[in-house]
Each structure stands twice: as C-alpha cells, then as structure tokens.
Amino acid sequence: MESRRVAVFEICVGILLIVIGFILWRWSKQILWILIYPPPLAKPLIESLPFLFWGLGALLVVDGVRRKIQDTRMQMHAKQSRLRNSGRGEVAMRKDKLLLFGKFYDVEVYKSEKYAILLDDRKIRIRMPGSGKPRSREYEYLRKWIRGKLLKMLTNFLREYERVMKAPIGKFYIKNQKTRWASYSQKRNIHFNIKLAALPKRIIEYIVIHELAHATQPNHNRKFWYIVEKFCPDYKKRKQELKEYSLVIQKSKIWQKMLNMYT
C-alpha cells in the first residue's frame, strides 16, 4: 500500500513538473524578448529551465509507473500464493479437473447401457451409452446434472432465508450469465449463474442472502449492507473469496466446455 502511494505521488509530481516546464518554455521567450541586453549566462539558463523540469518530471513519471507495475505484480503473486495455500489454487495443475461446490474432481467417462453419474470424494464417474458423439454429450449431461444439484441447493437456501429475512420472491432461474453471479429483477425474480455450482456452499449462501437483501433495498447503500451483515456476519470474507474463485473457474477447461455449449 505504501509503495502504491509513493508511485501515485511520483506520477502526480512528475506531471506537475512537466506542466511547469511547458509554462516556463512559453514564458522564457517573452522574458528574453523583454531583456534586450540579457547577461551572458541568463539566456542559456532561462532556455534550459524548461528542459530541466521536463527531464525531472519524466523521470518521476517513469519511476512512478515502474513502482505501480511492480506493486501490481507483487499483489498478483501474493494472491496466487493465497490461492495455493487455501486449496483453491494450483490452477495450472487443475485445469483438467472439475471444480464443484469448492472441491476439485477428476472426471472419468465409461460406456454403459444407461446414463448415470457417480460422485465420490475425488472422482466424478459419468456412465454413458457408447453410440453418438460421447465428448459433446458428456459435457451436456454433466452440465444438466450439475444444474440439478445447484437447483436443489438454491431451493433450500431460498426457503430458509425468504422466511427469516421476510423477503418473498417470484421465481428464480439458473442461466449462463457472463458477468454477474446473480441478479434481482423488479418482478422479484432472481437469475442465478450456473457457475455458482463451482463455489463452496457458504459462498452460495452469501449470494442468496445478497440477492434477497435487494427485496427491500434495491441499491448497495448502507442499509443494504446492514441487512447482509445481519444474516451473514462474515460477508466481507466470503465476498473476497468469491473474487478468488472467479480466476479458477475461468481457467477450468471443463467449465469452459460446458458453458460454451450452454443453451
């Protein structure tokens, strides 16, 4: 944080010096015109002042930008380190694994007479008929199965918090939303992102509480966050974790394949 402040200060001072140099450059011509017989050293000194300010200003701006880039890189490395230590990282190693409700699973496909999905502690086994295009149908079937799991979890959370928060809703939908995790409409309907299924249960719970708080407070004002904190005291921590999971989902090959064929 201190390095970032120094960088911003250097950039601002540098820009100010460049502006002052430009002003001096304009004024130097008028000053030399007024001085009909300037001293021998006056003319080169006056003419060099703008370049001195420009040089100092440019050095400060460049150094400030360098500090800013360095600070951003350090923050990215620290974030990746937190992800690895918390078990949500190792993105490069886990691109081929499915992130489901906060855990990584290997996905295996077997030929079978009927469709079936079996889930254990580390693997998701998909049983599918051998005819047709198994690779495309594999992700379609997996997506529908995941959607059903998420639907059940959201239904339970909504039943619980609609009552305690006194925030009735109309309907809720599960869709592939590109930017939002969820949205609350004027018709009291909630649209949830299917990617919620990648998140741990506690973060999904926070998102449900967040959306139900919009029933009485449409904007993210102080009253809104008071309601969220009342039913989710550690919402700030969950909100931060949510940002970290976004990166993992973007890197997941299985999630991307499921979302690309979402209808």
N, C-alpha and C positions, 0 to 999 in steps of 0.2 A: 504493500500500500504506500509506503514512504517513497519507494523508487518511482511509483506511478506519479505521485505528486511532484517530485523533482522533475520528471520528464515533462509534465504539463507546464510547470513553471518555466523551464528552459525554452520550450517551444513558444510560449507567450512572450517572454522577454526577447527572444530572437526575432520574432515577427515585429515587435515594437522597435527594435534597433534598426531593422531593415526599413521600416516606415520612416524613422527619424533620418536615416541615411538618404532616403529619397527626398525628404523635405530639405535637408542640407544641400543636396545636389541642385535643387531648384533655387535655393537662396544664394548659393555660392556665386552664381552668375550675376545676380543683382549686386552682391557685395563687391565683387571685383569691378563691376561697372561703376559703382559709386566711388571706389578707391582709384582715382585717376593715376596716382603715383603710389601704388602699394609697396611696402617694404619688400626686399628681395625674397625673404622666406615666407611672406604672407600668402602669395599666390599659390605656390605648391602645397602649403599647409592647408589652405582653405579647400583646394581642389581634392586633396587626399582624404579629408574628413569623411565625405560620404562613403568612400570605398572602405574606410576603416570600420564604419558602422555596419556596412553591408557584410563585410567579412566576419565580424564578431557575431552578427545576427545569424548568418548562415551556419556558422559553427555551432551555435546554441541550438538551432532548429534541428540540425543533423544529429547532434548528440541526444537531444530530447527524443527524436524518433527512434534512435538506436536503443535508448533506455526503455521506451514503450514496447518495442518489439521483443526485447529481452525479457521484460516483465511478463508479457503475454505468453511467451514460450515457457517461462517458469511456472506460470499458472496452469498451462496445459499439461506439463509434466506432473505437477502436483495432483491435478485432477485424475490423470491416468493412474497415478500411484494409489490414490484413494479407491479407485475402481478395482484395482487388482487386490488390494488388501481387504476390501469388503466382499470379495467374491463375485462382484458384478463385472469385473474387468476381464483381462485375458481375451480381448476382442479378437485379436489376430488368431489365437488358438481355437476360438469357439465360434468362428463364422459358420461352420457347418453344423453346429448344434442348434437346437430349438430352445429359445428362451420362453418358458411357460410358467406364469404365476411366480416369477422371481427365481426359477431354477433352470439350469441347463440340462437338456436331454439329448441323447443320441436318438436318431430316427432310423428305424430299420423297417424294410418293406418285405413282406413274404407273400407268396402266392397262396391263395386259398379259394375255396368254393364260395365263401360269403365275405362281405365286408365286416371288418372288426378292428377296433383299436384297443390295445392293451397298454396300460401305463404302470410302470414300477418306479423305483427310486431313481433310476438313471437312464432308462430307455423308454421310448415310445415305439411299440411294435404295431405296424399297420399291416393288416391282412386284407388282400385284395384279389379278386379274380384275375387270372393271367392274361385274358384277352384284352384287346384295345390298346390304348396308349397309357401304360401304367404311370409314367412320370407325370403327365398332366393331371390324370385322375387322382394320383396320390396326394398332390397338394390341395386339390379341390376338396377331397374327402377329409383331409386333415383340417382344412380351414373350417368346414362345416362342423366338425367335431369340437374344435376349439370354440367356435361361436356358441355352441350349445352349453359348454362348460361356463363360459362367461355370462351367458344369459341367466343361468341358474344363480350364479353368484350375485349379479346385479339385482335380480329379483329379490333375493334375501336381504340385501343391504337396503334397498328401497322400501321394502315393507317395514323394516326396523326404524329407519330414520324419517320416513314420512310421518310416522306416528309421533315420535318423540320431538321432532322439530316442527310439527304442525305445518307441514309443507306438502300438501297433496299435489300430485302431478297428473297430467292426462295420460299420455302414452310415452314409452321410451323405445328407441331404436338403436340397433347396432350397425354401424356403417364403417366404410373405409374413408376416414377423414384425413386429409393430407396434413393439416396444420394443427387442428385442435384435438385435445383429448376428449372433450365433451362440450356440449353447448345446450343452453336452456332457451327455449323459444317463448314468444309472447302467448302462445296457446298452451303453455305449461307442459310442453313436451320436451323430452331430453334426448339428444342424439349422442350416443357414446361411440368412441372409436374402437374398432375391433382390436387394435394394438394394446388396449388395456389388458388383454389376456396375457401379455408378456410381463406385466408388472406384478409385484407381490401383493398379496391380499390387502395389506394395511394401506398401501398407496391407492388401490382401487377404492377402498373405503373413504379415504380423504377426498377423492374426486367426486364420489357420490354426495358427500356432505357439502362440498364446494358448490355443486350444481343445485342442490336443494336450498342452499342459502340464498340463491337468486330468486326464489319464490317470493321472498319479502324484500330483498334488496337487489335490484337489477344491476347496480353498479358496484365496483370494487371500492367502496368507501369504508370509513372506519366502522360503521355499524355492521357492514357485511363481514369484515374480518373478525369482529367481535363474535358474531354468530358461529363462524367457522371454528374459532378457537374454543368456544364453549363446548362444542361436540367433538373437537379434535385438538386437544391442547398442544400437541407437538406437530401441528400442521406445517410449520416452517421447515422442520427437518424432513418431513415427507415430501414437501414441495421441492426441496433441494435434491433429494434422491430421485425424484421424477425427472429432473433435468439430466441427471447422470444416466438414467436408463435409456433416454432418447437416443444417445450415441450408440449404445449397444444394439438397439433394435435396427437402426439404420445400417449397421454392419452385418446383420444376420442375413445370410443368403436364403435360408428357408423362409423367413418372414417376408423378404422381398419377393420371392417367387409366389407366395400365397397372395400377397397384396396386388401383384401385377395382374393376376387372373381374377381378381375380385369383381363380382358383378352385383 
